[in-house]
Amino acid sequence: MSWSRGSWRSQKTRQIPDYPDPAELRNAEDRLKTYPPLVFAGEIRRLKAELARVAAGDGFLLQGGDCAETFADFNTFNIRDTFRVLLQMALILTFVGEKPVIKVGRVAGQFAKPRSNPTEKTPDGEILTYRGDMINSHDPAGRTPDPERMIRSYFQSAATLNLLRAFASGGYADIHTASKWLLDFVGGSPARERYETLAKSIDKTIGVMRAYGKFANDAVEGHPQGIDFYSSHEALFLPYEEALCRNDSLTGDPVAASAHFLWLGERTRDANGPHTEFLRGVINPLGIKCGPGADAREVERLLEKLNPGNEPGRITLILRAGVDKAENVYSRLIREMVSAGREVVWCVDPMHGNPRQTASGVKTRHFADILRECGIFIDVCRAEKVHPGGLHLEMTGKNVSECLGGADAVEDLSRSYETTCDPRLNASQALELAFAVAERLSTR
């Protein structure tokens, strides 16, 4: 069937609320169509090539960031702190896990959230569900969808990417500065001590190599070494995605210019749905979230639509079953895809399958569950003779107390529970997880 950037509109729409004034929504979309792309085709192709190497067993995908970005939390320090936690995790996975790491942020576009119900009940009555800052406000008084929020999301994403590109290429991410990436609040945690030991070891190795002549043009000589850092989000709000769809100026290929990497979620994983229809036409690498209800035949239909040529690097299957179901679900799905000859990156999301609630009804996650699911994923991949290729996390550089446990033993959620949606790992928990995953990967 023929594809156009608007062909998804012929499908039954999902996760797209009704706007009081459709003309205002069209006006916002038309303005977005005239704005510059947020990412570029060359960057997207480079990421896809790197993911192809991961699919072949040579590399690891680290993808992490906020559950949902907000307008209120937008500032330099939050962006920088999450970025440097990802740098630290990547360094740990590289030097302990002995694999090159692709660094992808859930950032600069993760403003829309899927919802099971259009409304929710409050003590004051039934109101529209909060769907992320791109659509409406977390404040109950501002739940009416507002198309101007799309415009604000675009400009915040542009500013975020501008800062991240500066950090990635301007010397901040240079490995020579690894010992300076630690956040003050991590304090005397075991993760901090282990990271400092690793950073000192790296510094010593670089010193030896410099003396031997291997770093003639390194940062000490005034040439900071940059890194590649990519953006990603769930391709949920299709009016925004369509408005930012562009054509590669060299090849004419359609590009989703809102992010380098886009994914289908549990509620949009439908081979005949509008989200699949949009994504099948763009060249970006794509993720598919696969929960415990993901059927192998359903996933195969999705792959046939999204990657009919079985191009390596195009598809990442992000598994998220929860600790109780992970072993059976992952074994079955991996075995079926291998049997079908599918070239994919295998990645685990140990967050979404492990929700917990406290006695008072506060949503949380247990660090022990997250850690255990990562171990199950790695063990199953090895048993099925595929490469455990990635880790997808909701985490932040802020000193939050949203997930229970870890070496720092977070017990008091009320200390700093800030998320507007799902609980996130803080920096100390993220580093502890990175060490545990890296050691599991390096153990044969």
ZAFI-335250 format. One record per residue (C-alpha): x, y, z; residue in one letter. Coordinates in pm, 1 decimal, padded with zeros to 6 digits. Example, Ala and Ser with C-alpha at 12.3 -4.5 7.8 and 13.67 -1.06 7.14 Angstrom:
+----------+----------+----------+-----+
:        x :        y :        z : res :
+----------+----------+----------+-----+
:  01230.0 : -00450.0 :  00780.0 :   A :
:  01367.0 : -00106.0 :  00714.0 :   S :
+----------+----------+----------+-----+
REM end
This chain:
+----------+----------+----------+-----+
:        x :        y :        z : res :
+----------+----------+----------+-----+
:  00000.0 :  00000.0 :  00000.0 :   M :
:  00115.6 :  00353.1 : -00073.6 :   S :
:  00240.7 :  00562.5 :  00217.5 :   W :
:  00232.3 :  00933.5 :  00289.6 :   S :
:  00313.6 :  01122.8 :  00604.4 :   R :
: -00060.9 :  01165.5 :  00661.6 :   G :
: -00178.8 :  00818.7 :  00562.2 :   S :
: -00212.8 :  00725.4 :  00930.9 :   W :
: -00519.9 :  00949.9 :  00945.3 :   R :
: -00721.4 :  00688.6 :  00756.2 :   S :
: -00682.3 :  00451.2 :  01053.4 :   Q :
: -00884.2 :  00461.5 :  01372.7 :   K :
: -00695.0 :  00704.4 :  01594.7 :   T :
: -00569.5 :  00597.8 :  01935.2 :   R :
: -00415.6 :  00795.5 :  02221.0 :   Q :
: -00504.9 :  01122.7 :  02043.9 :   I :
: -00759.2 :  01325.9 :  02243.7 :   P :
: -01032.4 :  01547.7 :  02103.5 :   D :
: -00940.8 :  01916.0 :  02082.4 :   Y :
: -01212.3 :  02176.7 :  02147.8 :   P :
: -01107.2 :  02372.9 :  01836.7 :   D :
: -00974.2 :  02151.8 :  01554.1 :   P :
: -00882.0 :  02464.6 :  01355.5 :   A :
: -00637.3 :  02570.4 :  01628.7 :   E :
: -00478.2 :  02225.0 :  01617.4 :   L :
: -00436.8 :  02247.4 :  01238.6 :   R :
: -00285.8 :  02594.4 :  01275.7 :   N :
: -00026.3 :  02464.3 :  01524.4 :   A :
:  00055.4 :  02172.9 :  01292.8 :   E :
:  00098.3 :  02408.3 :  00995.3 :   D :
:  00341.0 :  02624.4 :  01192.6 :   R :
:  00542.2 :  02320.9 :  01299.5 :   L :
:  00575.5 :  02216.4 :  00935.6 :   K :
:  00772.8 :  02535.1 :  00865.9 :   T :
:  01015.6 :  02493.2 :  01157.2 :   Y :
:  01364.7 :  02340.7 :  01120.0 :   P :
:  01404.9 :  01968.0 :  01190.0 :   P :
:  01519.3 :  01871.9 :  01537.8 :   L :
:  01746.4 :  01592.3 :  01412.1 :   V :
:  01905.0 :  01517.5 :  01075.8 :   F :
:  01910.6 :  01227.3 :  00833.2 :   A :
:  02287.7 :  01176.9 :  00859.3 :   G :
:  02265.4 :  01137.1 :  01236.7 :   E :
:  01978.0 :  00891.4 :  01199.9 :   I :
:  02168.5 :  00679.2 :  00949.5 :   R :
:  02472.4 :  00677.4 :  01175.4 :   R :
:  02263.6 :  00554.2 :  01469.3 :   L :
:  02107.4 :  00283.1 :  01255.5 :   K :
:  02453.6 :  00164.4 :  01147.1 :   A :
:  02565.2 :  00150.5 :  01511.6 :   E :
:  02254.2 : -00046.2 :  01607.5 :   L :
:  02326.1 : -00289.8 :  01324.3 :   A :
:  02658.1 : -00364.0 :  01493.5 :   R :
:  02477.8 : -00420.0 :  01823.5 :   V :
:  02242.9 : -00664.9 :  01649.2 :   A :
:  02554.7 : -00850.3 :  01533.2 :   A :
:  02685.2 : -00871.3 :  01891.0 :   G :
:  02935.2 : -00584.8 :  01879.2 :   D :
:  02803.7 : -00318.6 :  02114.2 :   G :
:  02541.2 : -00227.9 :  02369.8 :   F :
:  02249.5 :  00016.9 :  02366.5 :   L :
:  02201.2 :  00234.7 :  02674.4 :   L :
:  01873.2 :  00426.2 :  02659.3 :   Q :
:  01751.7 :  00630.0 :  02953.2 :   G :
:  01586.1 :  00943.7 :  03082.0 :   G :
:  01266.2 :  01082.2 :  03225.4 :   D :
:  00939.2 :  00894.7 :  03222.4 :   C :
:  00781.3 :  01218.3 :  03097.8 :   A :
:  00954.6 :  01548.9 :  03037.5 :   E :
:  00779.1 :  01852.6 :  03179.2 :   T :
:  00786.0 :  02224.3 :  03117.6 :   F :
:  00836.3 :  02295.2 :  03488.2 :   A :
:  01156.8 :  02088.8 :  03518.7 :   D :
:  01322.4 :  02240.4 :  03211.0 :   F :
:  01659.5 :  02387.1 :  03308.8 :   N :
:  02028.1 :  02347.1 :  03232.1 :   T :
:  02109.4 :  02158.6 :  03550.8 :   F :
:  01847.8 :  01885.4 :  03507.2 :   N :
:  01957.1 :  01822.6 :  03147.3 :   I :
:  02325.4 :  01821.4 :  03240.0 :   R :
:  02283.6 :  01592.0 :  03540.4 :   D :
:  02085.1 :  01328.3 :  03352.5 :   T :
:  02337.0 :  01347.3 :  03067.5 :   F :
:  02632.2 :  01288.6 :  03293.4 :   R :
:  02468.5 :  00995.9 :  03473.8 :   V :
:  02423.6 :  00837.3 :  03130.5 :   L :
:  02791.1 :  00910.1 :  03056.7 :   L :
:  02893.5 :  00739.1 :  03379.7 :   Q :
:  02673.6 :  00438.1 :  03308.6 :   M :
:  02814.1 :  00412.9 :  02955.6 :   A :
:  03168.3 :  00429.4 :  03090.3 :   L :
:  03096.7 :  00148.8 :  03336.8 :   I :
:  02933.5 : -00067.9 :  03070.4 :   L :
:  03222.4 : -00003.8 :  02830.6 :   T :
:  03511.8 : -00077.7 :  03065.1 :   F :
:  03353.2 : -00348.6 :  03279.1 :   V :
:  03122.2 : -00500.3 :  03016.7 :   G :
:  03390.1 : -00464.7 :  02746.1 :   E :
:  03152.3 : -00343.3 :  02474.3 :   K :
:  03118.9 : -00007.6 :  02295.7 :   P :
:  02803.3 :  00166.0 :  02418.7 :   V :
:  02551.0 :  00364.1 :  02213.1 :   I :
:  02411.6 :  00646.4 :  02424.0 :   K :
:  02045.3 :  00739.7 :  02366.0 :   V :
:  01841.8 :  00971.4 :  02587.1 :   G :
:  01468.8 :  00961.0 :  02652.4 :   R :
:  01488.1 :  01333.5 :  02600.8 :   V :
:  01388.6 :  01629.5 :  02381.0 :   A :
:  01046.9 :  01490.9 :  02288.8 :   G :
:  00915.4 :  01258.9 :  02562.9 :   Q :
:  00624.3 :  01490.1 :  02640.9 :   F :
:  00324.0 :  01269.6 :  02558.7 :   A :
:  00213.6 :  00971.8 :  02766.0 :   K :
: -00026.8 :  00688.2 :  02675.4 :   P :
: -00332.7 :  00639.3 :  02889.3 :   R :
: -00576.1 :  00351.6 :  02928.2 :   S :
: -00873.1 :  00574.7 :  03012.6 :   N :
: -00971.0 :  00918.6 :  02880.7 :   P :
: -01082.5 :  01036.9 :  03225.8 :   T :
: -00993.1 :  00986.8 :  03590.1 :   E :
: -01183.8 :  01033.5 :  03913.6 :   K :
: -01079.9 :  01289.6 :  04173.8 :   T :
: -01237.3 :  01399.7 :  04504.0 :   P :
: -01384.3 :  01692.9 :  04310.5 :   D :
: -01529.6 :  01480.3 :  04031.5 :   G :
: -01428.7 :  01320.1 :  03702.9 :   E :
: -01174.3 :  01506.1 :  03490.5 :   I :
: -00975.4 :  01442.7 :  03171.9 :   L :
: -00664.3 :  01227.4 :  03214.3 :   T :
: -00323.3 :  01391.1 :  03214.4 :   Y :
: -00155.5 :  01292.5 :  02885.9 :   R :
:  00176.9 :  01470.6 :  02918.6 :   G :
:  00276.5 :  01834.8 :  02890.4 :   D :
:  00256.9 :  01828.4 :  02510.0 :   M :
: -00120.6 :  01785.7 :  02538.2 :   I :
: -00247.6 :  01915.1 :  02872.9 :   N :
: -00139.6 :  02011.3 :  03223.7 :   S :
: -00078.1 :  01792.9 :  03526.5 :   H :
: -00275.7 :  02055.5 :  03716.5 :   D :
: -00640.1 :  01936.4 :  03727.8 :   P :
: -00747.0 :  02288.7 :  03629.4 :   A :
: -00563.8 :  02263.1 :  03296.6 :   G :
: -00669.9 :  01928.7 :  03153.5 :   R :
: -00825.1 :  02067.4 :  02832.4 :   T :
: -00596.2 :  01975.4 :  02537.7 :   P :
: -00413.9 :  02284.9 :  02409.9 :   D :
: -00236.8 :  02277.3 :  02068.3 :   P :
:  00001.8 :  02555.8 :  02174.0 :   E :
:  00166.8 :  02297.7 :  02398.7 :   R :
:  00297.7 :  02126.0 :  02083.9 :   M :
:  00477.1 :  02446.3 :  01990.4 :   I :
:  00624.8 :  02481.8 :  02337.3 :   R :
:  00737.4 :  02116.8 :  02330.3 :   S :
:  00916.7 :  02179.5 :  02000.9 :   Y :
:  01111.5 :  02478.9 :  02129.7 :   F :
:  01201.6 :  02308.9 :  02456.6 :   Q :
:  01323.9 :  02005.9 :  02258.0 :   S :
:  01530.2 :  02230.1 :  02030.5 :   A :
:  01692.6 :  02404.2 :  02328.0 :   A :
:  01758.4 :  02069.9 :  02500.0 :   T :
:  01923.7 :  01923.8 :  02191.9 :   L :
:  02131.0 :  02237.6 :  02146.5 :   N :
:  02270.3 :  02200.0 :  02499.6 :   L :
:  02325.8 :  01824.0 :  02464.0 :   L :
:  02513.2 :  01869.0 :  02135.7 :   R :
:  02737.5 :  02123.3 :  02308.4 :   A :
:  02803.2 :  01883.6 :  02597.8 :   F :
:  02865.7 :  01590.8 :  02362.1 :   A :
:  03105.7 :  01769.7 :  02127.8 :   S :
:  03253.7 :  02053.9 :  02332.3 :   G :
:  03473.7 :  01855.9 :  02570.3 :   G :
:  03236.9 :  01788.1 :  02861.5 :   Y :
:  03194.1 :  01425.7 :  02754.0 :   A :
:  03566.4 :  01370.5 :  02692.4 :   D :
:  03685.7 :  01061.4 :  02876.1 :   I :
:  03964.3 :  01267.9 :  03032.7 :   H :
:  03698.3 :  01438.2 :  03245.2 :   T :
:  03536.6 :  01113.3 :  03365.8 :   A :
:  03637.6 :  01174.4 :  03727.2 :   S :
:  03442.9 :  01503.1 :  03722.0 :   K :
:  03108.6 :  01356.7 :  03618.4 :   W :
:  03002.7 :  01250.1 :  03967.6 :   L :
:  02702.6 :  01422.6 :  04124.0 :   L :
:  02753.8 :  01567.7 :  04470.1 :   D :
:  02449.6 :  01400.8 :  04626.1 :   F :
:  02574.8 :  01050.5 :  04545.3 :   V :
:  02795.6 :  01105.8 :  04850.9 :   G :
:  02980.1 :  00808.6 :  04998.1 :   G :
:  02769.3 :  00538.2 :  04834.5 :   S :
:  02933.4 :  00213.0 :  04725.0 :   P :
:  02851.0 :  00303.0 :  04363.8 :   A :
:  03043.9 :  00629.8 :  04396.3 :   R :
:  03347.0 :  00456.5 :  04545.1 :   E :
:  03350.6 :  00196.4 :  04267.7 :   R :
:  03309.8 :  00462.0 :  04000.4 :   Y :
:  03595.1 :  00673.4 :  04141.4 :   E :
:  03819.9 :  00366.3 :  04140.9 :   T :
:  03726.5 :  00297.4 :  03778.4 :   L :
:  03787.0 :  00660.4 :  03675.8 :   A :
:  04131.8 :  00659.8 :  03838.5 :   K :
:  04218.1 :  00337.3 :  03656.7 :   S :
:  04111.9 :  00493.1 :  03326.2 :   I :
:  04314.6 :  00808.0 :  03398.9 :   D :
:  04619.3 :  00594.4 :  03466.7 :   K :
:  04569.9 :  00396.3 :  03145.2 :   T :
:  04536.1 :  00715.8 :  02942.4 :   I :
:  04849.1 :  00852.1 :  03110.6 :   G :
:  05046.4 :  00544.5 :  03006.2 :   V :
:  04911.8 :  00561.2 :  02650.3 :   M :
:  04987.8 :  00933.5 :  02629.3 :   R :
:  05343.4 :  00867.9 :  02739.0 :   A :
:  05366.3 :  00594.3 :  02479.3 :   Y :
:  05246.7 :  00832.2 :  02208.6 :   G :
:  04895.4 :  00705.5 :  02148.2 :   K :
:  04724.5 :  01032.1 :  02244.3 :   F :
:  04924.0 :  01286.6 :  02047.5 :   A :
:  04615.1 :  01496.9 :  01971.5 :   N :
:  04402.4 :  01435.2 :  02278.2 :   D :
:  04226.8 :  01682.9 :  02507.9 :   A :
:  04550.3 :  01776.5 :  02683.5 :   V :
:  04671.9 :  01918.6 :  02353.4 :   E :
:  04354.5 :  02124.9 :  02318.0 :   G :
:  04153.5 :  01880.3 :  02108.6 :   H :
:  03865.6 :  01750.6 :  02321.9 :   P :
:  03718.8 :  01422.2 :  02213.3 :   Q :
:  03343.0 :  01426.6 :  02141.1 :   G :
:  03084.5 :  01151.1 :  02152.2 :   I :
:  02765.7 :  01068.0 :  01965.6 :   D :
:  02451.6 :  01118.7 :  02172.6 :   F :
:  02105.5 :  01051.4 :  02033.8 :   Y :
:  01747.4 :  01142.6 :  02129.5 :   S :
:  01440.5 :  00919.4 :  02148.1 :   S :
:  01077.7 :  00914.7 :  02255.9 :   H :
:  00758.7 :  00718.1 :  02210.4 :   E :
:  00596.0 :  00811.7 :  01878.7 :   A :
:  00260.7 :  00869.0 :  02043.7 :   L :
:  00115.3 :  01203.6 :  01936.8 :   F :
:  00097.2 :  01163.8 :  01560.7 :   L :
: -00004.8 :  01521.6 :  01467.6 :   P :
:  00331.1 :  01634.0 :  01610.9 :   Y :
:  00523.9 :  01352.9 :  01440.4 :   E :
:  00363.5 :  01421.1 :  01102.7 :   E :
:  00427.5 :  01795.2 :  01127.4 :   A :
:  00798.3 :  01731.2 :  01186.4 :   L :
:  00835.4 :  01468.4 :  00914.1 :   C :
:  01090.4 :  01582.9 :  00654.5 :   R :
:  01262.2 :  01444.9 :  00344.8 :   N :
:  01633.3 :  01370.9 :  00337.3 :   D :
:  01782.0 :  01644.6 :  00118.5 :   S :
:  02021.4 :  01394.8 : -00042.4 :   L :
:  01799.1 :  01092.0 : -00100.7 :   T :
:  01443.8 :  01220.0 : -00059.6 :   G :
:  01371.0 :  00950.0 :  00199.4 :   D :
:  01111.0 :  01041.9 :  00464.7 :   P :
:  01264.1 :  01118.8 :  00804.5 :   V :
:  01087.0 :  01155.3 :  01138.4 :   A :
:  01279.0 :  01466.9 :  01236.8 :   A :
:  01143.7 :  01485.2 :  01593.5 :   S :
:  01402.8 :  01234.9 :  01727.2 :   A :
:  01668.7 :  00992.6 :  01610.2 :   H :
:  01492.5 :  00685.3 :  01753.4 :   F :
:  01117.4 :  00633.6 :  01799.1 :   L :
:  00928.4 :  00349.3 :  01957.6 :   W :
:  00585.8 :  00186.2 :  01968.5 :   L :
:  00448.0 :  00132.7 :  02318.3 :   G :
:  00230.8 : -00136.8 :  02470.5 :   E :
: -00087.4 :  00052.1 :  02381.2 :   R :
:  00016.2 :  00135.3 :  02024.0 :   T :
:  00178.7 : -00195.5 :  01927.5 :   R :
: -00075.4 : -00275.9 :  01656.3 :   D :
:  00024.5 : -00385.2 :  01306.5 :   A :
: -00294.2 : -00230.1 :  01169.3 :   N :
: -00288.7 :  00082.5 :  01384.0 :   G :
: -00212.5 :  00444.3 :  01290.4 :   P :
:  00120.2 :  00457.2 :  01475.6 :   H :
:  00255.5 :  00160.5 :  01281.4 :   T :
:  00123.4 :  00315.7 :  00961.6 :   E :
:  00318.4 :  00635.7 :  01022.7 :   F :
:  00640.9 :  00466.9 :  01132.9 :   L :
:  00655.7 :  00219.5 :  00845.2 :   R :
:  00732.4 :  00503.4 :  00603.1 :   G :
:  01022.9 :  00677.9 :  00781.7 :   V :
:  01386.1 :  00564.5 :  00781.6 :   I :
:  01452.5 :  00604.9 :  01155.6 :   N :
:  01553.5 :  00310.5 :  01372.2 :   P :
:  01248.8 :  00196.1 :  01568.0 :   L :
:  01175.3 :  00024.8 :  01895.5 :   G :
:  00882.7 : -00201.0 :  01982.5 :   I :
:  00788.9 : -00246.7 :  02348.6 :   K :
:  00697.0 : -00611.5 :  02413.3 :   C :
:  00516.1 : -00684.2 :  02738.1 :   G :
:  00388.1 : -01017.4 :  02869.8 :   P :
:  00094.9 : -01006.9 :  02627.9 :   G :
:  00311.0 : -00971.1 :  02317.6 :   A :
:  00232.7 : -01256.9 :  02083.5 :   D :
:  00509.4 : -01377.4 :  01848.9 :   A :
:  00272.0 : -01374.1 :  01551.4 :   R :
:  00170.3 : -01017.3 :  01631.6 :   E :
:  00534.7 : -00909.8 :  01655.4 :   V :
:  00610.6 : -01087.9 :  01329.0 :   E :
:  00331.6 : -00893.8 :  01156.0 :   R :
:  00474.9 : -00571.7 :  01292.7 :   L :
:  00821.9 : -00658.4 :  01169.3 :   L :
:  00686.1 : -00742.4 :  00826.3 :   E :
:  00531.7 : -00396.0 :  00804.8 :   K :
:  00808.6 : -00196.7 :  00968.0 :   L :
:  01109.8 : -00384.7 :  00834.1 :   N :
:  01010.1 : -00598.0 :  00534.6 :   P :
:  01370.9 : -00608.7 :  00412.2 :   G :
:  01497.1 : -00734.6 :  00752.2 :   N :
:  01748.3 : -00449.0 :  00764.7 :   E :
:  01985.8 : -00484.2 :  01064.4 :   P :
:  01966.3 : -00186.1 :  01299.8 :   G :
:  01614.1 : -00090.0 :  01197.4 :   R :
:  01427.8 : -00265.8 :  01482.8 :   I :
:  01499.0 : -00293.7 :  01854.7 :   T :
:  01268.1 : -00521.6 :  02051.8 :   L :
:  01238.8 : -00378.4 :  02404.2 :   I :
:  01125.1 : -00654.7 :  02640.6 :   L :
:  00929.5 : -00558.7 :  02956.2 :   R :
:  00751.2 : -00853.4 :  03115.9 :   A :
:  00826.8 : -00815.7 :  03488.1 :   G :
:  01027.9 : -01054.1 :  03704.7 :   V :
:  00749.7 : -01309.3 :  03748.4 :   D :
:  00692.5 : -01362.9 :  03376.7 :   K :
:  01020.8 : -01257.1 :  03219.0 :   A :
:  01189.1 : -01595.4 :  03174.0 :   E :
:  00898.7 : -01762.1 :  02993.3 :   N :
:  00800.6 : -01457.5 :  02787.3 :   V :
:  01153.7 : -01376.1 :  02678.2 :   Y :
:  01248.3 : -01735.2 :  02593.2 :   S :
:  00937.3 : -01781.6 :  02380.8 :   R :
:  00964.8 : -01452.8 :  02192.7 :   L :
:  01338.8 : -01477.6 :  02127.9 :   I :
:  01306.9 : -01836.5 :  02006.9 :   R :
:  01028.0 : -01743.9 :  01764.3 :   E :
:  01214.4 : -01443.4 :  01619.6 :   M :
:  01535.8 : -01640.7 :  01578.7 :   V :
:  01342.6 : -01917.0 :  01404.6 :   S :
:  01195.7 : -01656.3 :  01167.4 :   A :
:  01545.0 : -01523.0 :  01091.2 :   G :
:  01470.1 : -01172.4 :  01219.9 :   R :
:  01761.2 : -00930.2 :  01262.4 :   E :
:  01684.1 : -00725.4 :  01574.1 :   V :
:  01853.6 : -00568.3 :  01874.3 :   V :
:  01740.0 : -00734.9 :  02195.6 :   W :
:  01690.8 : -00484.0 :  02476.6 :   C :
:  01533.3 : -00501.6 :  02823.4 :   V :
:  01313.2 : -00244.6 :  02995.8 :   D :
:  01314.2 : -00366.8 :  03358.2 :   P :
:  01105.6 : -00073.1 :  03478.6 :   M :
:  00755.8 : -00098.2 :  03331.8 :   H :
:  00685.2 : -00461.9 :  03415.7 :   G :
:  00757.2 : -00412.9 :  03784.2 :   N :
:  00512.2 : -00159.5 :  03929.0 :   P :
:  00446.8 : -00167.1 :  04302.4 :   R :
:  00223.7 :  00032.1 :  04533.3 :   Q :
:  00287.5 :  00119.8 :  04894.1 :   T :
:  00022.0 :  00068.8 :  05159.5 :   A :
: -00073.2 :  00434.5 :  05117.0 :   S :
: -00118.2 :  00389.6 :  04739.3 :   G :
:  00202.3 :  00558.7 :  04618.0 :   V :
:  00334.8 :  00413.2 :  04292.7 :   K :
:  00691.2 :  00284.7 :  04316.7 :   T :
:  00933.2 :  00019.2 :  04190.4 :   R :
:  01174.6 : -00203.0 :  04381.8 :   H :
:  01537.5 : -00188.0 :  04280.4 :   F :
:  01573.8 : -00560.8 :  04349.6 :   A :
:  01302.3 : -00638.9 :  04091.0 :   D :
:  01470.0 : -00417.6 :  03832.1 :   I :
:  01808.0 : -00579.7 :  03892.0 :   L :
:  01664.9 : -00931.6 :  03882.2 :   R :
:  01483.2 : -00876.9 :  03551.5 :   E :
:  01806.6 : -00751.9 :  03394.0 :   C :
:  01977.1 : -01073.2 :  03505.5 :   G :
:  01696.0 : -01289.6 :  03368.2 :   I :
:  01716.7 : -01107.5 :  03035.1 :   F :
:  02092.7 : -01165.7 :  03003.0 :   I :
:  02066.6 : -01531.4 :  03103.8 :   D :
:  01780.0 : -01602.5 :  02861.9 :   V :
:  01961.6 : -01430.2 :  02574.8 :   C :
:  02266.9 : -01645.4 :  02634.9 :   R :
:  02058.6 : -01960.5 :  02662.3 :   A :
:  01893.9 : -01878.1 :  02327.2 :   E :
:  02231.0 : -01776.4 :  02175.6 :   K :
:  02145.0 : -01415.6 :  02099.4 :   V :
:  02327.5 : -01102.8 :  02209.3 :   H :
:  02180.2 : -00921.2 :  02514.0 :   P :
:  02207.4 : -00587.2 :  02343.8 :   G :
:  02053.6 : -00311.1 :  02549.3 :   G :
:  01909.6 : -00150.6 :  02857.9 :   L :
:  01611.3 :  00089.2 :  02857.4 :   H :
:  01555.1 :  00283.1 :  03179.9 :   L :
:  01347.4 :  00555.7 :  03337.1 :   E :
:  01607.0 :  00745.0 :  03539.2 :   M :
:  01718.5 :  01094.9 :  03628.1 :   T :
:  02017.9 :  01287.4 :  03752.2 :   G :
:  01804.2 :  01440.3 :  04026.2 :   K :
:  01826.7 :  01315.2 :  04385.2 :   N :
:  01478.2 :  01165.5 :  04385.2 :   V :
:  01330.7 :  00896.9 :  04610.0 :   S :
:  01086.3 :  00721.7 :  04378.3 :   E :
:  01220.8 :  00364.5 :  04355.9 :   C :
:  01275.3 :  00167.3 :  04676.3 :   L :
:  01599.6 : -00008.1 :  04764.2 :   G :
:  01949.7 : -00008.0 :  04622.2 :   G :
:  02274.7 :  00011.4 :  04814.1 :   A :
:  02168.4 :  00349.1 :  04955.8 :   D :
:  01847.7 :  00181.6 :  05077.3 :   A :
:  01587.0 :  00435.1 :  04968.6 :   V :
:  01297.4 :  00382.7 :  05209.1 :   E :
:  01125.8 :  00720.3 :  05243.1 :   D :
:  00945.9 :  00797.2 :  04915.7 :   L :
:  00812.8 :  01124.0 :  05054.2 :   S :
:  01164.4 :  01272.8 :  05079.0 :   R :
:  01174.2 :  01364.9 :  04710.5 :   S :
:  00896.4 :  01206.9 :  04504.6 :   Y :
:  00872.4 :  01437.5 :  04201.9 :   E :
:  00764.0 :  01237.6 :  03897.7 :   T :
:  00438.5 :  01329.5 :  03725.1 :   T :
:  00401.8 :  00975.2 :  03595.6 :   C :
:  00624.0 :  00672.8 :  03668.8 :   D :
:  00898.3 :  00638.5 :  03934.9 :   P :
:  01258.3 :  00679.9 :  03818.5 :   R :
:  01595.7 :  00553.5 :  03935.5 :   L :
:  01816.1 :  00821.3 :  04088.4 :   N :
:  02185.4 :  00856.5 :  04002.0 :   A :
:  02313.9 :  00627.2 :  04276.7 :   S :
:  02069.9 :  00350.0 :  04181.7 :   Q :
:  02148.0 :  00393.4 :  03812.0 :   A :
:  02522.2 :  00355.5 :  03870.4 :   L :
:  02469.2 :  00050.5 :  04089.9 :   E :
:  02256.0 : -00107.5 :  03818.5 :   L :
:  02516.9 : -00028.1 :  03551.7 :   A :
:  02790.2 : -00203.9 :  03751.0 :   F :
:  02569.6 : -00509.3 :  03809.2 :   A :
:  02465.6 : -00536.4 :  03442.5 :   V :
:  02821.4 : -00480.2 :  03318.2 :   A :
:  02956.5 : -00753.3 :  03545.3 :   E :
:  02681.1 : -00991.5 :  03435.8 :   R :
:  02762.4 : -00918.2 :  03072.2 :   L :
:  03134.3 : -00975.8 :  03123.8 :   S :
:  03084.2 : -01305.8 :  03309.5 :   T :
:  03097.1 : -01611.9 :  03087.7 :   R :
+----------+----------+----------+-----+
REM end
